[in-house]
Amino acid sequence: MKALIVGGKGLVGTNIAPVLDKKFDLTLCDIDTWDITDKTSGESHLDRYRPDVVINLAAITDVDGCEGKRELAEKVNAHGAGIVAELCMKHGIQSVYFSTDYVFDGTKKIPYKENDRPNPISVYGVTKLMGEQEVLEKNPSSLIIRAQWLYGKGGENFITKVVKATKQSGSLRVVNDQIGSPTYARDLAEAIAALIEKGKTGIYHIANSGSCTWFEFAREIFTMLKIDAAITPISSAELERKAKRPSYSVFDMWKFQKDTGLKMRPWQEALKEYLAGIEV
């Protein structure tokens, strides 16, 4: 099976590509070769590579930055995603769209199911939900993956940021009123591959199992790395970010488990494996 990843140079693409490359004949594209808002560019790539599946990771992912760039975020996260899905529909190609837990407002307080009503509270969340809707409208047989709290090798993520900040100041202030599931991108890749291989469509929630706050995540990171640092829990309000985040966005993954027979491992186990393979 031929798979093409668009937006393949980001954190997610960098980490899922090595996994998918073992399962598919894989090609990576990014903004420098394929602008997903350009239908002609999309046609050219599909004609050149003739993939069986296109995994769209291209997005404006700066959550706070999106607050002042709504037009651009809509153009890429929503309309660009719709163009990719429409082209896949035209050429009989499986369409996979990458979405987020930020489509929810966090008020539910029990794990979110795929059919729970979205209510995004940030421009980023709004535009990713618009993307889901456009993708399904243009190509109803698309596969939509909602993921959250991702980390992996290459580029910055929460882990690299907190370790760097602690080395510089010796202390850290971390939000303790947002709850989610830290997710290793390599585990996400295995799950995506399973869904593609089984020909699944519709929306799926994927994350490592279990949950914690960002503060608890940071504390576990430092415990595993044996870093002695003062970590202070703070509220989201104290952080004063431009965009609101859901206070609770844990996923119910019963649908994924039922349809694949797989179960995502605990986030602590995945974190231990990731930390063992990096230098800090």
C-alpha positions in Angstrom: 0.0 0.0 0.0 1.3 3.5 -0.9 0.9 6.2 1.7 1.6 9.9 1.4 2.0 12.2 4.4 1.5 15.9 3.8 2.9 18.1 6.5 5.5 15.4 7.1 8.3 17.6 8.6 6.6 18.6 11.8 6.7 16.8 15.2 4.0 14.3 14.3 5.2 13.5 10.9 8.8 13.1 12.0 7.8 10.6 14.6 5.1 8.6 12.8 7.1 8.3 9.5 9.6 5.7 10.7 6.8 3.5 12.0 4.6 3.8 8.9 7.6 3.4 6.6 7.8 -0.2 7.9 4.2 -0.9 7.0 3.6 1.1 3.8 5.5 2.4 0.7 5.8 5.9 2.3 6.3 9.4 0.7 6.7 12.6 2.8 5.6 16.0 1.6 5.6 19.4 3.3 4.7 23.0 2.6 7.8 23.5 0.5 6.4 21.1 -2.1 2.7 20.8 -1.4 0.6 23.7 -0.2 -2.7 22.0 0.8 -4.6 25.2 0.1 -3.6 24.9 -3.6 -5.8 22.4 -5.4 -3.5 22.4 -8.5 -0.5 21.5 -6.3 -2.6 18.7 -4.7 -3.6 17.3 -8.1 0.0 17.3 -9.2 1.2 15.4 -6.2 -1.6 12.8 -6.4 -0.9 12.3 -10.1 2.8 11.9 -9.5 2.8 9.6 -6.5 -0.6 7.8 -6.9 -1.0 6.9 -3.2 -3.6 4.6 -1.8 -3.9 6.8 1.3 -3.1 10.4 2.1 -2.4 11.4 5.8 -3.0 15.1 6.2 -0.8 16.5 9.1 -0.5 20.0 7.6 -1.9 22.6 10.0 -1.4 25.9 11.8 -0.7 24.4 15.3 0.4 27.5 17.3 -2.6 27.6 19.6 -2.0 31.0 21.0 -0.8 32.4 17.6 -4.1 31.3 16.0 -6.0 33.8 18.2 -4.6 36.6 16.1 -4.5 34.8 12.8 -8.0 33.3 12.4 -8.2 33.8 8.7 -4.9 31.9 8.1 -5.9 29.2 10.6 -9.2 28.7 8.8 -7.5 28.7 5.4 -5.2 25.8 6.3 -6.8 23.9 9.1 -10.3 23.9 7.6 -10.4 24.8 3.9 -7.0 23.3 3.0 -8.1 20.1 4.8 -11.3 20.1 2.8 -9.4 20.4 -0.5 -7.2 17.4 0.3 -10.2 15.3 1.3 -12.1 16.4 -1.9 -9.1 15.4 -4.1 -8.9 12.1 -2.4 -12.5 11.5 -3.0 -12.1 12.3 -6.7 -9.2 9.9 -7.1 -10.5 7.1 -4.9 -7.8 7.6 -2.3 -8.3 7.0 1.5 -8.3 10.3 3.3 -6.9 10.7 6.8 -7.2 14.0 8.7 -5.4 14.7 11.9 -7.4 16.5 14.6 -7.3 17.4 18.3 -8.8 17.2 21.8 -9.2 21.0 21.5 -12.5 20.5 19.7 -13.9 20.0 23.2 -14.5 22.6 26.0 -13.4 20.4 28.8 -16.5 20.7 30.9 -17.6 17.0 30.7 -15.2 15.7 33.4 -15.4 12.1 32.2 -13.7 10.7 29.1 -14.9 12.1 25.8 -16.4 9.8 23.3 -16.2 10.4 19.5 -19.9 11.3 19.3 -19.8 13.8 22.2 -20.8 17.3 21.1 -17.7 19.4 20.3 -17.6 23.0 21.7 -14.1 24.4 21.0 -13.0 27.4 23.2 -10.1 28.6 21.1 -9.6 29.7 17.5 -7.3 26.7 16.9 -10.0 24.3 18.2 -12.7 26.0 16.1 -10.7 25.8 12.9 -9.7 22.1 13.5 -13.4 21.3 14.1 -14.2 23.2 10.9 -11.6 21.0 9.3 -13.3 17.8 10.5 -16.6 19.0 9.1 -15.2 20.0 5.7 -13.3 16.8 5.4 -16.4 14.7 6.1 -18.6 16.8 3.9 -16.2 16.5 0.9 -15.2 12.9 1.6 -17.6 11.0 3.9 -15.4 7.9 4.0 -12.5 9.8 5.5 -10.7 8.7 8.7 -10.3 11.4 11.4 -7.8 10.9 14.2 -8.2 13.1 17.3 -5.0 13.1 19.4 -3.7 15.0 22.3 -0.6 16.0 24.4 1.8 14.7 21.9 5.6 14.4 22.3 8.3 12.6 20.4 11.8 13.0 19.0 12.8 15.9 16.9 11.8 19.5 17.6 10.4 21.0 20.7 7.7 19.5 22.9 6.5 19.8 26.5 9.3 17.5 27.7 12.1 19.4 26.0 10.7 22.7 27.1 10.4 21.9 30.8 13.8 20.3 31.0 15.4 23.3 29.2 13.6 25.8 31.5 14.6 23.9 34.6 18.3 23.9 33.5 18.2 27.6 33.0 16.4 28.6 36.2 16.5 25.6 38.5 12.8 25.8 39.1 9.5 25.5 37.2 5.9 26.7 37.3 3.5 24.3 35.7 -0.3 24.3 35.2 -2.2 21.9 37.5 -5.8 22.4 36.4 -5.7 20.9 32.9 -6.1 17.1 32.6 -5.3 15.0 29.6 -3.3 12.0 28.4 0.4 12.5 27.4 0.8 10.6 24.1 4.0 9.2 22.5 3.9 9.9 18.8 5.3 6.5 18.0 2.4 4.8 19.8 0.0 7.1 17.9 1.6 5.9 14.6 1.0 2.3 15.4 -2.6 3.0 16.1 -3.1 5.0 12.9 -1.5 2.2 10.9 -3.9 -0.3 12.4 -6.9 1.8 11.5 -5.7 2.3 8.0 -4.9 -1.4 7.5 -8.4 -2.3 8.7 -10.0 0.2 6.4 -11.7 2.1 9.2 -13.5 5.4 8.6 -15.1 8.1 10.7 -13.7 9.7 13.9 -11.4 7.9 16.4 -9.9 9.1 19.7 -6.3 8.0 20.2 -4.0 8.6 23.2 -1.9 6.7 25.7 -4.1 5.4 28.5 -4.4 7.1 31.9 -4.4 10.8 32.6 -2.7 13.5 34.6 -2.3 17.2 34.8 0.6 19.0 33.1 2.1 19.5 36.6 1.9 15.8 37.3 3.4 15.0 33.9 6.4 17.3 34.6 6.9 15.8 38.0 7.0 12.3 36.5 9.4 13.4 33.8 11.8 14.8 36.4 11.4 11.7 38.6 12.3 9.4 35.7 15.3 11.6 34.7 16.4 12.0 38.3 16.3 15.8 38.0 16.1 17.6 41.3 14.1 20.7 40.6 11.5 22.8 42.4 8.2 22.5 40.6 5.3 24.8 41.6 1.7 24.0 40.5 -0.2 27.0 39.2 -3.6 27.7 37.6 -4.2 28.3 33.9 -5.3 31.8 34.8 -1.9 32.5 36.3 -0.2 31.5 33.0 -2.1 34.2 31.1 -2.1 32.6 27.7 -4.0 34.1 24.8 -6.0 31.0 24.0 -8.1 29.0 26.4 -7.4 25.3 26.8 -9.9 22.6 27.9 -9.6 21.9 31.5 -10.3 18.2 30.9 -9.9 16.4 27.6 -9.3 12.7 28.4 -10.4 10.4 25.6 -12.7 7.3 25.8 -11.0 4.9 23.5 -13.5 2.0 23.6 -14.3 2.5 19.9 -10.6 2.2 18.9 -10.1 -0.9 21.1 -13.3 -2.6 19.8 -12.5 -1.9 16.1 -8.8 -2.8 16.2 -8.4 -5.3 19.1 -5.6 -3.1 20.4 -5.2 -1.2 23.6 -3.0 1.9 24.1 -0.4 1.4 26.8 -0.2 3.6 30.0 1.3 7.0 29.4 3.9 6.3 32.1 5.2 3.3 30.3 5.5 5.1 27.0 7.2 8.0 28.6 9.8 5.8 30.2 10.6 4.3 26.8 10.9 7.7 25.2 13.1 9.1 27.9 15.4 6.1 27.8 16.2 6.9 24.1 17.0 10.6 24.3 19.7 12.8 25.7 18.8 15.6 28.1 
